[in-house]
Amino acid sequence: MGLFKAAASILKRGLARTAEAMVGMRAFLAGRRIDESLLAEVEKRLLAADVGVKAARESVESLRQDWLAGRIAAGEEVVPFLKASLRARWEGVDLDLARSERKPTVILVVGVNGSGKTTSVAKIAASLKAEGRSVLLAAADTFRAGAVRQLEIWSERLGVDLVKGAEGADPAAVVFDAAQAAVAREADVLLVDTAGRLHTQDTLMRQLTKIREVVAKRIPGAPHEVLLVLDATAGQNAIRQAEVFTAAVEVTGIFLSKLDGTARGGVVMAIRDQMGLPVKLIGVGERPEDVEAFDPEAFVEGMFDRAE
């Protein structure tokens, strides 16, 4: 992936509840021939892992067709088949963060308050800095009490520059100042933390649209990436959030936060199927280094980690 280093142990921890749904899968399949009752149980377990109705049904239907065609018969062949089927859903999908040929690359980070948005911004900043890239933070979440200070603390801890305004300041004005500073300082990346909740949803979305327009005027081609932070524990509500934010700011990828063992990470598949948006990054803890680039192969392997 280039920017982030995956840690298998952390990923397995984050997928613990997803993998629990697969416990005993291999034992259940061992020595059995495929039949309709077996297929029904497999689909049930996939749904329990929160992979989503579409991924579960399509994977099982593909398995059924191969069984009926005589290409697969033994239960022991089912798990490898499912792994390949789920990995295939990501073929041809660009999972890398955008990188502009001209400095700076602008990344907007959006999401509702409580999703872990500001912490996710810090994680991205820490990882980019670890790769040797200069990062400028823009504290445009000016309407949430303490949000600017929270990002300021992160910037000090990480040794990353920050552009901020007063609490309640116009977010678009803060982003404009940050864009000016990023160009003047030749920063590699301008990373913008945006507001997650205003008085009404319409107000929030208009403000995000304004921010997008402001940064586009100052930096051609910007924003180059719009990451939506979704709480992995939010379930179907996360899908609704993705719909609303995409309509306002053309989301390009998902940062799935709080994948720390309390969520069923199979929701990654559901997001991909229902929104057509790739999960690019996953947060698996509270520390700045607890972030990984989404790796479909490692992710699928982690889902089946307890299938024995």
C-alpha positions in Angstrom: 0.0 0.0 0.0 2.9 2.3 0.4 1.9 4.5 3.3 1.1 2.2 6.2 2.5 -1.0 7.6 0.0 -3.7 8.5 0.4 -5.6 11.7 -1.3 -9.0 11.6 -1.8 -9.3 15.3 -3.6 -5.9 15.6 -5.8 -6.8 12.6 -6.7 -10.1 14.2 -7.6 -8.3 17.4 -9.9 -5.9 15.5 -11.6 -8.7 13.7 -12.1 -10.8 16.9 -15.9 -10.6 16.9 -16.1 -11.1 13.2 -14.0 -14.3 13.5 -16.2 -15.5 16.4 -19.0 -16.0 13.9 -16.8 -18.4 12.0 -15.7 -20.5 15.0 -16.1 -24.2 14.3 -16.7 -23.6 10.6 -14.0 -26.1 9.5 -15.1 -28.6 12.0 -18.7 -28.3 10.8 -17.6 -28.8 7.2 -15.1 -31.5 7.8 -16.1 -34.8 6.1 -19.4 -33.4 4.8 -20.6 -33.3 1.3 -22.1 -30.0 0.1 -25.9 -29.9 0.2 -28.6 -27.3 0.6 -28.6 -27.5 4.4 -24.9 -27.0 4.5 -25.2 -23.9 2.2 -27.9 -22.5 4.4 -25.6 -22.8 7.5 -22.7 -21.2 5.6 -24.9 -18.2 4.6 -26.1 -17.9 8.2 -22.5 -17.7 9.5 -21.6 -15.1 6.9 -24.5 -12.9 7.9 -23.5 -13.3 11.6 -20.1 -11.9 10.6 -21.9 -8.8 9.2 -20.5 -9.2 5.7 -23.9 -8.0 4.5 -26.8 -9.6 2.8 -25.5 -9.1 -0.7 -22.0 -10.5 -0.1 -23.3 -13.4 1.8 -26.0 -14.4 -0.7 -23.9 -13.9 -3.7 -21.0 -15.8 -2.3 -23.3 -18.7 -1.3 -25.0 -18.6 -4.7 -21.7 -18.8 -6.5 -20.8 -21.7 -4.2 -24.1 -23.4 -5.1 -23.6 -23.0 -8.8 -20.1 -24.6 -8.6 -21.5 -27.4 -6.5 -24.4 -28.1 -9.0 -21.9 -27.9 -11.9 -19.8 -30.6 -10.2 -16.8 -28.3 -9.7 -16.8 -28.5 -5.9 -18.3 -31.2 -3.7 -16.4 -31.6 -0.4 -17.1 -29.4 2.7 -13.3 -28.9 3.1 -13.3 -26.9 -0.1 -15.9 -24.4 1.2 -13.7 -22.0 3.3 -11.0 -21.6 0.5 -13.9 -20.9 -1.9 -15.4 -18.3 0.4 -12.1 -16.6 0.9 -11.5 -16.3 -2.8 -15.1 -15.1 -3.4 -14.8 -12.3 -0.8 -11.4 -11.2 -2.0 -12.7 -11.0 -5.5 -15.1 -8.3 -4.5 -12.1 -5.9 -4.3 -10.5 -6.7 -7.6 -9.6 -3.6 -9.6 -10.4 -1.3 -6.6 -7.9 1.5 -6.0 -7.2 1.4 -2.2 -4.3 3.9 -2.1 -4.7 7.3 -0.8 -4.6 10.0 -3.5 -1.3 11.7 -4.1 -1.1 14.9 -6.1 1.8 15.5 -8.5 1.9 19.1 -7.2 2.2 20.0 -3.5 0.2 19.9 -1.4 -2.1 16.9 -1.6 -5.3 17.9 0.1 -7.2 15.3 2.2 -10.5 16.3 3.7 -11.7 14.2 6.6 -15.4 14.2 7.3 -17.8 12.3 9.6 -20.2 12.7 12.5 -19.0 13.6 16.0 -18.4 10.5 18.0 -17.1 8.5 15.1 -13.5 9.0 16.1 -12.9 11.6 13.4 -10.3 13.9 15.0 -8.4 10.9 16.4 -8.4 9.4 13.0 -7.0 12.7 11.6 -4.1 12.4 14.1 -3.5 8.8 13.1 -3.3 9.7 9.4 -0.9 12.6 10.2 1.3 10.4 12.3 1.6 7.8 9.6 2.3 10.3 6.8 5.0 11.9 8.9 6.5 8.5 9.6 6.8 8.1 5.9 8.9 11.4 5.7 6.1 13.6 4.4 5.5 17.1 5.8 1.9 17.6 7.0 -0.1 20.7 7.8 -3.3 20.2 9.9 -6.3 22.5 9.5 -8.6 22.6 12.5 -11.9 23.3 10.7 -14.1 21.6 13.3 -14.8 25.0 14.9 -18.3 24.4 16.2 -17.6 21.5 18.6 -16.5 22.6 22.0 -12.9 21.6 22.5 -12.4 20.2 19.0 -9.8 22.7 18.0 -7.9 22.2 21.3 -8.0 18.4 20.8 -6.4 18.7 17.4 -3.9 21.3 18.8 -2.8 18.8 21.5 -2.4 16.1 18.8 -0.3 18.5 16.6 2.0 19.3 19.5 2.4 15.6 20.4 3.1 14.6 16.8 5.3 17.6 15.9 3.0 18.6 13.1 2.1 22.2 12.2 -1.5 23.4 12.7 -3.6 26.2 11.3 -6.6 27.1 13.5 -9.2 29.8 14.1 -11.2 30.8 17.2 -13.9 28.6 18.5 -17.0 29.2 16.4 -15.0 30.7 13.5 -16.1 30.2 9.9 -14.6 26.7 9.0 -14.2 27.7 5.3 -12.1 30.7 6.4 -9.9 28.5 8.4 -9.4 26.1 5.5 -8.6 29.0 3.2 -5.9 30.2 5.5 -4.6 26.6 5.8 -4.5 26.2 2.1 -2.5 29.5 1.8 -0.1 28.3 4.4 0.3 24.9 2.9 1.2 26.4 -0.5 3.6 28.9 1.0 5.3 26.3 3.2 5.4 23.7 0.3 3.8 21.1 2.6 3.4 17.7 1.2 -0.1 17.2 2.6 -2.8 19.5 3.9 -5.0 17.4 6.2 -8.3 19.0 7.1 -10.5 18.1 10.1 -14.0 19.3 9.4 -17.1 19.8 11.6 -19.2 16.8 12.4 -22.4 18.3 13.7 -24.0 21.7 13.4 -27.5 22.8 14.4 -29.1 21.1 11.4 -27.9 18.4 9.0 -28.5 20.8 6.1 -26.3 23.4 7.6 -23.5 20.9 8.1 -23.7 19.7 4.5 -23.7 23.3 3.1 -20.7 24.1 5.2 -18.8 21.0 3.9 -19.7 21.9 0.4 -18.4 25.5 1.0 -15.1 24.1 2.4 -14.7 21.9 -0.7 -15.3 24.9 -3.0 -12.8 27.1 -1.1 -10.0 24.7 -1.2 -10.6 23.9 -4.8 -10.3 27.5 -5.7 -7.0 27.9 -4.0 -5.4 24.6 -4.9 -6.3 23.2 -8.4 -7.6 19.7 -8.3 -8.2 19.8 -4.5 -9.5 18.1 -2.5 -7.6 15.0 -3.8 -9.1 12.7 -1.3 -12.3 12.9 0.9 -12.2 10.4 3.6 -15.4 9.6 5.6 -14.7 8.3 9.1 -17.3 5.7 10.0 -17.6 4.0 13.4 -17.3 0.2 12.8 -19.9 -0.4 15.6 -22.5 1.8 13.9 -24.0 -0.9 11.7 -26.6 0.1 9.1 -26.4 3.7 10.5 -22.9 3.9 9.0 -24.4 3.2 5.6 -26.8 6.1 6.0 -24.0 8.4 7.0 -22.1 7.4 3.9 -25.0 8.3 1.7 -25.5 11.7 3.2 -21.9 12.8 3.2 -21.2 11.5 -0.3 -24.1 13.6 -1.6 -22.5 16.7 0.0 -18.7 16.3 -0.7 -18.2 13.4 -3.0 -16.6 11.0 -0.6 -13.7 9.0 -2.2 -12.9 6.5 0.6 -13.7 5.3 4.1 -11.7 5.3 7.3 -13.3 2.6 9.4 -12.6 3.6 13.0 -13.0 1.6 16.3 -12.3 -1.7 14.7 -10.8 -2.8 18.0 -12.6 -6.0 18.8 -16.0 -4.5 19.7 -17.3 -4.5 16.2 -17.9 -7.1 13.5 -15.5 -5.9 10.8 -17.4 -7.7 8.1 -19.3 -4.5 7.7 -16.4 -3.5 5.4 -18.0 -5.7 2.8 -21.5 -4.2 3.3 -20.1 -0.7 2.8 -18.4 -1.7 -0.4 -21.5 -3.4 -1.8 -24.1 -0.8 -0.8 -22.1 2.4 -1.4 -19.4 1.4 -3.9 -16.9 3.1 -1.6 -13.6 1.5 -0.8 -12.5 1.2 2.8 -9.0 2.6 2.5 -7.9 2.8 6.2 -8.9 1.0 9.4 -8.4 2.2 12.9 -7.8 -0.6 15.4 -7.0 1.3 18.7 -6.5 4.6 20.4 -2.7 5.2 19.7 -1.6 7.2 16.7 0.1 4.1 15.3 -3.1 2.0 15.5 -4.0 2.5 11.8 -3.6 0.3 8.8 -4.1 0.4 5.1 -7.0 -1.8 4.2 -5.6 -5.1 2.7 -8.4 -7.3 1.4 -6.4 -10.5 1.5 -5.2 -10.0 5.1 -8.7 -8.8 6.1 -10.4 -11.9 4.7 -7.8 -14.2 6.3 -8.5 -12.4 9.6 -12.3 -13.0 9.2 -11.7 -16.7 9.1 -8.9 -16.8 11.7 -11.1 -18.8 14.2 -12.8 -21.0 11.6 -10.9 -24.1 13.0 
